[in-house]
Amino acid sequence: MRIVMLTQFYPPVLGGLERHVKDLSEALAARGHDVAVITLRQGGWGQDMPAYEEVQGVRLYRIRGTVSRAEKLLFVDERRSYAPPFPDPELALAIRRILAQEKPHVVHAHNWLSFSYLPLKRWSKAKLVITLHEFGLSCGKWTFIHQDAFCSGPAWGKCWSCLNDHYGLAKGTMTHLGQRTMRRAQDRRVDMYVPVSQAVAEGSQLVGSGLPYEVVPNFIPDQIAAPPPDWEAQLTQLPTDPFMLFVGSFGKQKGMDVLLEAYRGLEVADSTERPVPLVLIGYELSDFPLSQLDIPPQVHIFKNWPNTAVMEAWRRSHIGIVPSNWPEPSPTVVMEAMVASVPVIASRVGGIPDIVADGETGLLVPPGDPVALRQAMSRLLQDPTLRQQMSAAARQRVTNFQAHTVVTRIEGIYQQLCQS
């Protein structure tokens, strides 16, 4: 089967979505499918990235659009060019040229780059599958957060005001009008939506809509590579004592403030003992500069580690902490902990309850509650038998979120659509 992926970001750009599309593309190619990826050319990640290359059996096309050329006016992050929430003429022409060569049976889109494909849908005759990795179908910020709280659902005036506060008047209005208009056009042309969790399906207003959709979670590869030899020195910086581990961006959205408050009040069974170390691996965000914080003793911070090194840190940890303050769609970080047989303490929010079985593979706590998080930490730290039971259960449950299970389900969607 010939498949073309559409995604605005692709490695070397960092992020969970980028890794998902790469892993899915390479897994499909390894299974004998003909796979190409169309992505945006990201100048901030190296000007020498070629317009075309082949990597791990996947043909990779990098294109640029009209809107991205004005990115200094429209986008805050100059390292990333975003697909606009409406068809970009230059992107549409580039996509058409590539599709004429590839002749795909399926076009599988992963974000707003799908909008530049919609005018070509009838011409291409390919089935359109759209994976919803977040809430971009109904939320112009993609986060489903309104005024620092979980959004109750989209409404015209509320969304316009929220986007203006977030992006500014010009970009906020453009995003609001474009996303609302293109959502209706896309609903008429899509052959299958694939939300990554039930929470995304509900937040995207798919439940009860009559639109075709199937919930399929994110996944992690069946085999995790070992870290490169030149990372041995960095790995020796990890505590030799048992430690708890957080992986993700250092921001309020990920619950960093809640985590530090919970850890600061954590008591040890014996006052002569040192507290269990807490390791933070990730990257800094502007809303939560670590240099301005009072970091408790025994907190170890490591920035910008590659995924293979992160996986080695998971293998050495005892407890994983995922204290998210937003409705995480389907966080692969939880799956990475589970494949390393690590029980996870996480917020009961978004798609996390789809992955963590509360009381079996880990513990779920209310988001934004440092007391509940601290109590869950203490419970697992003081009960090694429970930790061992959860470790075994986590390793067994994570098979539902590995490539051999999830990629097979995605193949089934392709086959079903192409046979209809």
Stockholm file with secondary structure:
# STOCKHOLM 1.0

chainA/1-420         MRIVMLTQFYPPVLGGLERHVKDLSEALAARGHDVAVITLRQGGWGQDMPAYEEVQGVRLYRIRGTVSRAEKLLFVDERRSYAPPFPDPELALAIRRILAQEKPHVVHAHNWLSFSYLPLKRWSKAKLVITLHEFGLSCGKWTFIHQDAFCSGPAWGKCWSCLNDHYGLAKGTMTHLGQRTMRRAQDRRVDMYVPVSQAVAEGSQLVGSGLPYEVVPNFIPDQIAAPPPDWEAQLTQLPTDPFMLFVGSFGKQKGMDVLLEAYRGLEVADSTERPVPLVLIGYELSDFPLSQLDIPPQVHIFKNWPNTAVMEAWRRSHIGIVPSNWPEPSPTVVMEAMVASVPVIASRVGGIPDIVADGETGLLVPPGDPVALRQAMSRLLQDPTLRQQMSAAARQRVTNFQAHTVVTRIEGIYQQLCQS
#=GR chainA/1-420 SS CEEEEEESCCTTSCSHHHHHHHHHHHHHHHTTCEEEEEEECCGGGCTTCCSEEEETTEEEEEECCTGGGGHHHHCSCTTCCCCCSSCCHHHHHHHHHHHHHHCCSEEEECSTTHHHHGGGHHHHCCEEEEEESSSTTTCTTSSCEETTEECCCCCHHHHHHHHHHHHCHHHHHHHHHHHHHHHHHHHHHCSEEEESSHHHHHHTTCTTSCCCBCCCCCCBCSSCCCCCGGGHHHHTTSCSSCCEEEEEEESGGGTHHHHHHHHHTCCCSSTTSCCCCEEEEEEECTTSCGGGSCCCTTEEEEESCCHHHHHHHHHHCSEEEECCSSCCSSCHHHHHHHHTTCCEEEESCTTHHHHCCBTTTEEEECTTCHHHHHHHHHHHHTCHHHHHHHHHHHHHHGGGGBHHHHHHHHHHHHHHHHHC
#=GC SS_cons         CEEEEEESCCTTSCSHHHHHHHHHHHHHHHTTCEEEEEEECCGGGCTTCCSEEEETTEEEEEECCTGGGGHHHHCSCTTCCCCCSSCCHHHHHHHHHHHHHHCCSEEEECSTTHHHHGGGHHHHCCEEEEEESSSTTTCTTSSCEETTEECCCCCHHHHHHHHHHHHCHHHHHHHHHHHHHHHHHHHHHCSEEEESSHHHHHHTTCTTSCCCBCCCCCCBCSSCCCCCGGGHHHHTTSCSSCCEEEEEEESGGGTHHHHHHHHHTCCCSSTTSCCCCEEEEEEECTTSCGGGSCCCTTEEEEESCCHHHHHHHHHHCSEEEECCSSCCSSCHHHHHHHHTTCCEEEESCTTHHHHCCBTTTEEEECTTCHHHHHHHHHHHHTCHHHHHHHHHHHHHHGGGGBHHHHHHHHHHHHHHHHHC
//
